[in-house]
């Protein structure tokens, strides 16, 4: 557990479900945010319970202010993840990074801490996709040392694949 400026970084539990769901829903594309998809509580619970998954949260006081999901890829991934894995040269030799969401009040100070905490649970390269027009996310991940290694299109939208390796 990392503690800084009254903010705690730790592994998520099912007790965090309501806070994580509220954060993701507030920032989903359906509500004007940049997260792909929508995040009802049952979907978030499934993400937390997924075999091979790790979820890290940032918590300030009682509020969940950031979340980073990760998992080891399987053969039964959603279409978007499969498209990303097929575009990325090393393919399935990685760990899935994301989604990640930081509350508006914590942006600019939470992602690096979440990411470094998550890295202690995985080996190999993290791999994620970012919408090509999402400059804020691109810049944040470049500050982590990630760079584009591939790209793909889905549903008339372009995506970059980011990682540390390519």
N, C-alpha and C positions, 0 to 999 in steps of 0.2 A: 504494500500500500504506500503510495506517495502522497505526501501532505505538503501543500504550499499555498500560502496566501488564503488560508481557510478553505481551500479546495482540496478534496481527496480524490486520488485516482486509484481505482480498484476494480477487481473482477465484478461483473454484474451478477445478481441473483434474481430469482423470480420475484422477490420482494420489490425489485426496481421496475417491474413491468409497467405500472401506471405512469411513472415519471418518464421512462424511455418512450412509451407510446405517445405521450403528450408532446414531447420534444420533436419526435419524428413527424407526427401529424401537423404540427405547427409549421414545419419546414418542407412539407411535401409539395410536389408539383401541382397537385389538385388544389392547393391553397396558396399558390403563387410562389412557392419556394423552388429550390433547385434539386431536391431529391427526386430520383426517378421512382414512380409508383406511389401507392398509398400504403399506409401502415395501420390497419385496424389492430386491435389488441390481440386477436387470435393469431394473426400473421407474426407479430412481434414475439409472442410467446413461442411460436414454432421456431423462430430464429434463435431464441435463447436456449431452447431445448435440443437444437440440432446436434447430432453426433459429430464430434470433431470440431465443434465451434467453440470459440472464446469470444466473450464480449467484455469490453472494458468501459467503465463509466467515469465521468468526472462529476463529483457531487460537491456543491457549496451549500452549507447549512443542510436543509432537508431536500433541496431541489437538485434534480439531475440536470446538469448544464452541458454535458457532452456524452456522446456514445460512439464507440467504434466496434463494429462487428468484424469477425474474421472466421475463416473456416478452411479446412482442407478440402479441395475440390473432389467431387464424386462424379460418377457417370450420369447422375440424375439431377443435373443443374437446370435452372430456368433458362429459357432461350437466350436471354441477354448474356448470361454468364458463359454459356456454351459459345456464343459468337465471339466473346472476348478471348476465351481460351484458344479458339481456333485461329484467331488473328495473331496471338502472341507467339513468337517463334519457339520458345521452349515448351509451349503447350501446358500440360498438366503438372509440370514440376514446379510448384509454387504454393503459396497460400493466398486465399482470397481475402482481400482487404475491402471492407465496406459492407453496407453503407456506413458513412461517418457523418455525424451531425454535431455541431457546436452551437449553443444558444447564441443569439445575437450579442448579448452582453459579454460573452466570453470569447468572441471571435478575435483571433490574433494572439491568443495566449494559451489556448487549450489543446490544439491539434498535436503539436510536437510532443507534449507530455503524454497524451493518450497513445500516440504512435510508439514512442520509446517503451512505454509500459507493455504494450501489446507484443513488441518484438521479442521479449523474453520468453514468450510462449511458443514461438515458431522458429523453424529453420528454413533457409532458402529465401527466395525472392517473394516479396509481396506483389500482387498484381491487382489493379483496379481499373475501372473505366470511368471516364469523365466526359460529359457532353462537350463537344468541341467549342460551343459558345460560352461555357461556364468559366470565364476568365478568373474569377475569384478562387475557385477550387483548383484550377491549373496552377495559379501562382502559389497557393498554399502548399500544394504537393511538390512543386519545384523547390520551395524553401526546405522541404524535408530531404532534398537530394534525389528526388524521383524525376524521371524524364520520360517523354513519350517513346514507346518501343514498337507500337503498331497502331493501326486504326481500323475501324469497321463502321458500317452503316446498318441501321435497323429502323424500320418504320419511317423512312425518309429523314432520318436524323443521323448526324455524324458523331462518332465517339472516338476519343483517344484512349489507348491502353497505356497506363503508366506503371513503371516499376523502377527498381534499382538496377536490374539486369536486362539485357536484351540480346 
